Amino acid sequence: MAYLVSIASRAERDLADLYGGIDAENSDTARKWYMGLKQAIVSLKEQPNRCPVTRRTGNLRHLLYGNKPAIYRGDLPRSREPEAG
C-alpha cells in the first residue's frame, strides 16, 4: 500500500538551495545526483519506515543518500486507494 509523501515548504526551499549550491543547472553530474535524491524522497511512499530512526525522537528518520542524511517524519498517513469499479 502506498503512503502519502508531502514535502514541506521549508524542505522545498532547502532543496532549491541545494540545487543552486551544487550548480545542478550547469552540471550533469550534480543534476543526476539531485534527481536521484528527489527520487529517493518520492520512493518513501512505498516503504517510509525503512530508514533508521534519529536519536532525537522516535518519529524522525534519516533518509541516507549521498554524504548527508535527509531527515523526515516517519508518521506518514496512507494515501487513499482507488475503489474497485
N, C-alpha and C positions, 0 to 999 in steps of 0.2 A: 504494500500500500504506500502511496506517495504522501509525503509531508509537504507542508507549505513552507517555502523559503522566501522570506521577506528581508530585503536589505534596507537597514535603517538609513535615514538621511545622513547621519554622521559617517556611516560606513561608505556611503556613495561618495561623500566628499573625500574621505581617506583614499578610496580607490582612484578618484580623479587626480589627487595629489601624487599618488604612487605612479600613475600613468605618465604624468609630466616629469616626475622625478627620475624615472628610468629612461626617459626620452623614447617612449614606445611609439610615438608618431613617426620617428625617423630611424628607428632601429628594428629590423625584422626579428632579431633575437629577443629584444625586450618585449616587442609586441606579442610574440609567440608565448613568452613566459607569462605575460599579463593575461592573455586569453586563456591560458591553462589554469591560472589562479581563478578567474571568473568561472570556468567550467567546474573546477573543484568545489567552489561555493555552491553552484547550482546542483551539483551531484549530491549535496546533503539531503535533497528531497527523497532519496532512496534509503539512506542509512544515516540519519543525523546523529545517532549515538555511537558511531564507530570511532570517533576521535576521543583522545584522553581528556579527562576532567581536569580543569585547572586546580591549583592549590587554594585559590581564593575562596571558591564557593562551589557547591555541587551542581549548579545549573549552568555554569560556563564551561566551554570545551575549547580545546586547541585544534584547529584545522592545520595540520602540518603540511606546508607547501613551500618549497624553497628553504631559505635560511631563517625565515621569520614566521612564527605561528600566527594565524588569524584567530581571534577569539570570537566565539559566537555563543548564543544562548541555546541550551540543549532542550528546552521545553517547547519545541515547535508543535503547533497543532496540525492534525492531519488535514489534508485537503479533501474537498468533497469529491466523492467518487461519482461518476456519471451513473444515472439509473438505467437499468436494463429496460429496453423498449419492448 
